[in-house]
Amino acid sequence: MAYENINVNSLRRALNKIDNISSSNYESFVNKLSNSEWAGGIINRIRTATNKEISEIKEIQKKINKYKTACDYIEEYQDLDDDIRRYNNSLDSYERDRDRYNDKLSSYKRTMRNYSSNEPEINKNYTQSRIDNYSWKLSNVNSKISDMNSKLSSAKSRQATLRTKIDNLIG
């Protein structure tokens, strides 16, 4: 089921509208029935029918409570869906940065390897500083990618857990 597309606020409002069903009014009614006021067996049929209605109302109330809990899970599921989208966007950005840093690092390393022995030291120092800088940036972005993958995995796992809980509640 596409839990991403459920309007949780509308669902909650609908559940709250029908949640005012109360079995206590019926139970009070049954308790007030007196055998002395009714002739024949009709009193027993009224009690039986009313008790059946009370039982059905209680079942409806149980389902409404399950659906309200499902609303909470669906809302969390949708929040995680937003998080996953953000994580993927960040991951894409970090991966582009990593590719760019790798290209730059490779270029500076190639430049360093191609220097002749009589290359001025200032050029070698500059190139080495660029290598160090891009190595640091690459390490930093790899750490961010790892962190983002971990967050992404955790969010997807939690979503799967929520999906199971929701299915069990409404199934």
N, C-alpha and C positions, 0 to 999 in steps of 0.2 A: 504494500500500500504506500502511496506517496504522502507520507506524513509532512513533507515539506510544504504541501499545498493546502493544509487544513487551516482554516481561520479559527484559531483557538478561542479568541474572544467571543466570536459568534456562537461557537459550540458551548462555551461556558454559560453565556446568556440563555441559550435554549435549555440547557440542563437546569439552570436555576429557576426558570419559569415552571418547569414541571416538577421541581423538587419540593414544592409545597404540598404534595400529596402526603396525607398523614393517615396512618392506620388508627391512630388514637381515637378519632371521632367515631369510627366504626366500632372499635372495642368498647367505647363508652356506651354506644347504642346497644350492643349485645348484652352488656352487663345490666342495662336498665330494663331489658325485656323480662316480664314477669309471667310465669305460667298461669297465674290466676286471671290475667287480663285477656288471655287468648283461649279460644275454644278449639278443641280438636288438636291435630298434629301440626297445624300450621306454624306454631312457635318453633318447632324443631327444624322445619324447612327454612324458616327465616334465619335462624341461628346458623344452620349449615351453609346457606347461601352467603350470609354476611361473613362468616369465618373464611369461606373460600375467597371472597373479595379481599379480606384482610391479608390473607396469605399472598395473594397476587400483588397487592400494594407493597408488601414487605419485599417481595422479589424485585419489583420495579425500583424501590428505594436502594436495594443492594446494587443493582445495575447502574443506577445514577451515580452512586458513590464510586463505583469502579470507573465509570466514564470520567468523573471529575479527576480521579487519580491519573487516568490516562491523559487527560488534558495537561496536567503538570509534566508528565513524561514527554508528551508531544512538544510542548513549549521548550523543554530542555533540548530535545532532539533538533528542533529548528534552530536554536541558539548554536548548537554544535555544528549544524550545517553551515551557518554563517561563519563560524570559526574556521571550519575546514576550507571554505572558499578563500578566506583571508590568508590562511596558512599556505594554500597552494599558490596564491598570488605572490606572497613573500618568497616562497621557495623558488618560483620561476625567476624572480628578480635576483635572488642570491645566486642561482645557477648561471644566469647571464653574467653577473659580476665575476663569478669564479672562472668562467670561460675567458672573459676579457683579461683577468689577472694572469691566468695561465699563458695566454698569448703574449702578454707583455713580459712576463717572467722568462719565457722561452726566448723571446727576442733579445732581452738583455743578456741572458746566459750565452746565447750564440755570439752576440757582440763581444762579450768578455773572452770567449774561446778564440775568437778571430783576431784579437789584439796581438800585435807583434811584440817582441821583447823590448823594442825601443819606443813603445807607446808611452806617452807622458803619464806619469803617476796620477795626475789630477783626473785624467779621463778614466783610468782604471778605478779610482776611488769613487768617482761619480757613478759609474756603471755598477760597482759593487753596492753602493747605497741604494740604487734602484732595485737591484736584485733582492737586497734585504727588505726593502719596503714592500715589494710585491710578494715576497715570501710571507711576510707578516700579514698582509692583506688576504692572501690565499688561506693562510691558517685560520684567520679570523672568520672569513666567509665559510670555510668548511665547518667550523664550529657552529655557526649559525644554521647552516644547512642540516647538520646533525640534530640540533635542537628543534628545528622546525619539523623534521621528519619524525622525531619523537612525539612532538605535540600532535602532529597529524595522525600518527598511529594511535595515540591515546584517545583522541577525539573520535576516530572511526570505531575503535573498540567500544567506547562508551555508547556510541550511536547504535551499534549492533545489540548491546545489552538492553538499551531502551526499546529498540524495535521488538525484541523478544518479550519484554515486560508488557508493552502496549498490546501486542498480539495476544498474549495470554489473558489480559484484562478484557479485551473486547471480543475475543474469539469465542 
